[in-house]
Amino acid sequence: MISSLRGSVIRLGIGWMNIEVAGIGYHVLVSPQLSLETSLGSDLFLNTAHIIREDSQTLFGFATEEELSTFELLLSVNGVGPKSALAIVSGVGVSDIENAVASEDDAVFSKVSGIGQKTAKLIVVTLTGKILKGSQSTNSTLEIVEALVGLGYQRKAAEVAVKSVAKGEQFSSREQLLRAALQELASK
């Protein structure tokens, strides 16, 4: 599994680039914005998702871990493939995705090419509880849910608890969010 690349950009097009790492060139699909901001010959670090299918292997590259995490969450939605997930991340943006899910605004997603109204609603329903709005990052939310599942709680209950305690509150650390979620679960 290829999780990141650091190398020199040797070919470049809208929505893709080839990065040479130790003499090997990797073709990576990226957002159109990232490809426009990058120049040939520049050194670049990308967080990547390595998607392996029966008939292909594709790398998707992201400038930040938050973009990668959001992309991976979008892949958990039925009907959203990697190219659609990339289009959503690059077209909507991580913070607007968080806001749309938190406010249950599926119209944001149906504006993306290839995403219908039914899939947009499914995105909101599926990601509710998995993405928190505000200072809690997607990574932190997933880590807290995974920690609670590791402690023996049901995934759905853990997601509901994390979403419940995060509504309207800002936590300065993951530990505070975990403690609050544990208290929420204990009270039920």
N, C-alpha and C positions, 0 to 999 in steps of 0.2 A: 504494500500500500504506500503510495506516495503522498505524504501529508504536507510537504512544503518544498519550494524550490528557491534557490538563490543562484542567480546567474546573470548573464548578459543577454539582452534582447537582440536576436539576430534577424528576425523577420517580424513584420507587424502589419496588422490589418484591422479593420473595424470589427471589434468583438473577439479578436484572437491575437495571439502572439506566439512566437517560437523563442524559447529561452534555452541557451546553451549552458549546461552545467557539467563541468569536468569533461568536455569534449562530446557530450551527448545532447542533442537538441530535443526539447520537449514541446509539443504543440499543446497550447493551453487556451481554452475558451475563457474569456473575461468579459466584463461589462464594456459596452462601447465607450463609456466615460474613461475607464482606466486605460483602454488602448489609445484614446486620443490624448491623454495626459502623459503617455510614455513615449520616449524617443528611441530610435534605433541606437544600439550600442550602449544604452544605459544599463547600469546594474540594478537589479530588482529582486525583491523578496516577495514571494506569494505564498499565502496559505492555500492549500489545494484540497479538493475533493476528487478522489480517484474513483470514477464510476466504471465498474466492470460489468459488461453485459455479455450475453452469449456470443454476440457477433462483433463486439467492439470494446475498446478501453478508451475512456475520455477523461481528460484532466480539466477541471474547472478551477480558475484562480481568483483569489480575493485579496484585496489590500489589507483587510483587517480580520481578526478572529471573529468579531461580531457578525460580519457579513457571512463568513463561512458557517457559523453556528445557525444563523437564520436560514441560510440555504439548506442545511441539513434538516432543520425542522420542517421546512416547506416540503421536502421530499417525503416526509411522513404522512402527508395529506394524499388521500386517494385522488388520482386524476392529475396530480402535479408531478411532472417529470423534471429531469435536471435542466433542460433548456428553459422550461417555463419558470422553474425556481430561480434560475439566473436572471431571467427577464423581470421577475418580481423584485428581487433584491436590487437590481440595477435601476429599474424604473421607478420603484416606490421608495426605496431606502429603508434602512434598519429602523430608525426612530419612527418613521411614518407607519411602518408595519406594526411596530409595538403599539402606537397610538390607535391604529385602526382595529387591532385585535382587542385592546382594552375598552374601546368605545363601541365595539361590535359593528363597525362600519365596513361592510363587505363591498360597498361601491368602489372603494379605493382599489381593490384587487381586480374587479371586473373591467377597469380601465386599461389593464395590461393586455396587450395583444395575445390572443390564444386562451384567455381565462374567461370562461362564461360565468353567468350569474350563479349557477348551481355550484360550480367549483369555488367561486368567491365566498359563498356562504359556508361551504365545507372548510375552507381555510380558516375562517374565523372560529368555527365550532371546534375544529381540531386543535388549533393553537391556543385557545383559551386555557389559561392555567399553565401553559408552557412558556409563554413570553410575558414578562412583566414590564409595565411602562415605567419610565423614570430611571433612577440611578441603578436599579438592579439590572444587570446585563443578562442577556439570554443565557450565556454560559453559567452564571451564578444560579439562575432559576433551575436550569437542568441539573446542576450539581446538587442543589438542595433536594429536588425531587428524587434524584438517584440515591442520595444519602438516606432519605426517609424510606425508600423501597429497600435499601440495604439493611435498614433497622427492622424490617418485617412488615411495614405498612403497605397496604394496597396502593398501586400506582395512582388510581383515580382519586383515592382519598388524599394522597400526598399532594397531587396537583391542585385539588380543591382547597386544601389547607394553605398551601403556598400562595395561591391566588387571593384567598380570603384575607390573610394577614398583610399582604402587600398592597391591598387597595387603600389608596390615600396615605400610606405611610412610607417614609423613606428610612432605609436601614443603612448604617454606615459600614456594615460588614456582612459577609455571608453568615458568620456565626450568629449574629443577632437575628437574621432572617430565619435561620434554622431553629433557634430557640423559640421564636414566636410561632413557627409552624408546629413544632413539637407541643407547645402549650395548647395550640388550637386543636390538635389531634387528641390530646389528653382530655380536653374538656368535652369531647363528644362521646 
